[in-house]
Amino acid sequence: MSDEHLSVDVLDRGADVVVRVSGELDFGTTAGFLKVVQPLAEAGRSLILDLAELAFCDSSGLGVFVRLHKLAEDAGGNLCLARLRPQLESTIKLTMLHRLLVIRDDIPEPA
C-alpha cells in the first residue's frame, strides 16, 4: 500500500509478518493502513511493525496500535512495535501504552 503520505510494505517470513511503515500515520491514513494490516493481526500470527521510517504518528495512529494489539491477541497472535523513533517512543511512554504494547529496538529474528 502506498499513498503520498504513507507507505506499507509486508514481508511474510513464515512464522511471522514484518510490516515496514514509512511516512505519516494520522487520521487521513489510518483507514488505508488498517485495510492492509488488520487482516494480518486477525490471522493470529506474530505481527511486527517496523516503524523506523514512520515520521509522524497522531492519536489515531496510537489508537490503531492498540486495536491491532487486541485483534492479534484475540486471534492467538501478538503484536510488536520495532525500531521506534525517539519522539514516538516518548509519546507511547507518556501515554503509558508501553505497559500494553511490546516495544523492541530491533527486528526479532524469525522463529
ChimeraX attribute file (.defattr): number of C-alpha atoms within 10 A of each C-alpha:
attribute: neighborCount
match mode: 1-to-1
recipient: residues
	/A:1	12
	/A:2	14
	/A:3	10
	/A:4	8
	/A:5	14
	/A:6	21
	/A:7	19
	/A:8	19
	/A:9	15
	/A:10	17
	/A:11	12
	/A:12	12
	/A:13	11
	/A:14	10
	/A:15	10
	/A:16	20
	/A:17	20
	/A:18	22
	/A:19	21
	/A:20	18
	/A:21	22
	/A:22	19
	/A:23	20
	/A:24	20
	/A:25	25
	/A:26	19
	/A:27	12
	/A:28	13
	/A:29	19
	/A:30	19
	/A:31	16
	/A:32	16
	/A:33	20
	/A:34	16
	/A:35	11
	/A:36	15
	/A:37	20
	/A:38	17
	/A:39	13
	/A:40	23
	/A:41	27
	/A:42	20
	/A:43	15
	/A:44	18
	/A:45	19
	/A:46	21
	/A:47	25
	/A:48	24
	/A:49	22
	/A:50	24
	/A:51	19
	/A:52	18
	/A:53	15
	/A:54	19
	/A:55	17
	/A:56	17
	/A:57	17
	/A:58	14
	/A:59	12
	/A:60	16
	/A:61	20
	/A:62	18
	/A:63	13
	/A:64	19
	/A:65	19
	/A:66	16
	/A:67	15
	/A:68	22
	/A:69	23
	/A:70	19
	/A:71	21
	/A:72	23
	/A:73	17
	/A:74	14
	/A:75	13
	/A:76	14
	/A:77	19
	/A:78	22
	/A:79	24
	/A:80	20
	/A:81	24
	/A:82	21
	/A:83	18
	/A:84	21
	/A:85	15
	/A:86	10
	/A:87	12
	/A:88	17
	/A:89	16
	/A:90	13
	/A:91	16
	/A:92	18
	/A:93	12
	/A:94	10
	/A:95	11
	/A:96	11
	/A:97	17
	/A:98	15
	/A:99	10
	/A:100	11
	/A:101	17
	/A:102	14
	/A:103	19
	/A:104	14
	/A:105	12
	/A:106	12
	/A:107	14
	/A:108	12
	/A:109	7
	/A:110	11
	/A:111	8
